[in-house]
Amino acid sequence: MTGKIIAVIGGGSFGTAIADIIASNGHEVRQWMRDETLAETINRDHINTTYLPDYRLHPGVRASTDILWAAAEADVVFVSIPSSSFRTVVASMKAVVGGKILISTTKGVEAGSFDLMSQILAEEVPTARIGVLSGPNLAKEVVAKAITATVVASDDEALCQEVQQLLHSDYFRVYSNHDIYGVELGGALKNIYAIVAGLAESLGMGENTKSMLITRSLAEMSRFAVRMGANPLTFLGLSGVGDLIVTCTSPLSRNFRVGFALGKGKSLEEAEAELGQVAEGINTLRLVRDKARELEVYMPLVDGLYEIVFNKRSIREVTRELMLGEQKTDVEFILQSDSKDGV
C-alpha cells in the first residue's frame, strides 16, 4: 500500500495510539483535537502530554484544531470522540467526508436515541463506507508497542482489508468480523462490567468471585446484545470476551479505576475527577439499564450497579441480593445436537 493521508479525529489516548501506528507504517496522519496547546506540543515535541506523556510519537503525526484540514483530503477517517459529543463532531465535518471510509473507535451509546456510533455515522454521512474498530486495546500498551490484537467490523470486505493493511505491524494485528453491531455492542457493554470488577477489586474479593463476575458479565452482555440483533458467537472473540477480560482485570482501564474508587467510598463525581478522562461505562450504564427494562432482558449485574452508583445503596446489600436472586443456566447459547438422544 502506498502512503495515504489518514485522519484521526480526537486527541485522546486511543486516537493518539492509532495515529502513531499508522504514521509508523509510512502514512501521513492528520490528528484533530480541540486543545491548540496540545496540538502545538505534539507537532513540536511529538508527545501527547495530556494522555500519553511517557511515550514519544512518530513524527509523521501532525496535529491541528482545524477539523476540515484533517479530514478533507484524508483517504480514511478514524473517529475517536467520546459518545456524548460524537454526533456533533461528525456533523461538523460531514461536508468533506462523503464517500470516504469512516471508522469509529468509540465504545459507547448515544443518550436519547440509543444509537451506536456506526449508526450515527450512517445517519450523518449516508454515503460513507462505515466500520468500527474494537478489542482489548489499552492505549498505553498499544503505544508502548506491546503485542496486541483488535477487530475491524464492517459488511464491506474491501474496507476491512484496507484497515487491516493500515494498522498491521509486528506488534498490532487486526482481525475482521462482519457483525458490526455485535462488535460495537461488545465494546460498549463491557465498560459497565469493568466498573463492577473495579468495585470487586477494591473490596478485596477473591479470584473465585472475579472469575464468576467476568463469566456472568459475558452471559449478561451477550444476552442483551442478541436481543438487539447481534450474533452471540461474536462475544467469544476479541471484541467480546477479549475486551471484557482486559477491562475487568487491568488498572489501566478507565472504567475499572472508576469502580475501584467507588468501592473505596468516593463519590461518582470524585471518581470521575480523579480519572481526568471520560469513563463511558457510567453513561452506558444508565442507558442499558433503561433499555434492558424496556426489552425485558434479565441483567442483574447492571441493575445492581445502577442501584449502587445512582441510588447510593450499600454494596454489601446489593451483593447479597444478587447472590440470593434468580438462578439461571450457565451457558445460554448452545448449539443443539441433531441426534435424537441428545449426545
Secondary structure, DSSP 8 states (H G I E B T S, - for coil): ----EEEEE--SHHHHHHHHHHHHTT-EEEEE-S-HHHHHHHHHH--BTTTBTT----TTEEEES-HHHHHTT-SEEEE---HHHHHHHHHHHGGG-TTSEEEE----B-TTT--BHHHHHHHH-TTSEEEEEESS--HHHHHTT--EEEEEE-S-HHHHHHHHHHH--SSEEEEEES-HHHHHHHHHHHHHHHHHHHHHHHTT--HHHHHHHHHHHHHHHHHHHHHTT--GGGGGSIIIIIHHHHHHH-TT-HHHHHHHHHHTT--HHHHHHHH-S--HHHHHHHHHHHHHHHHT---HHHHHHHHHHHS---HHHHHHHHHTS----S-S-----SSTT--
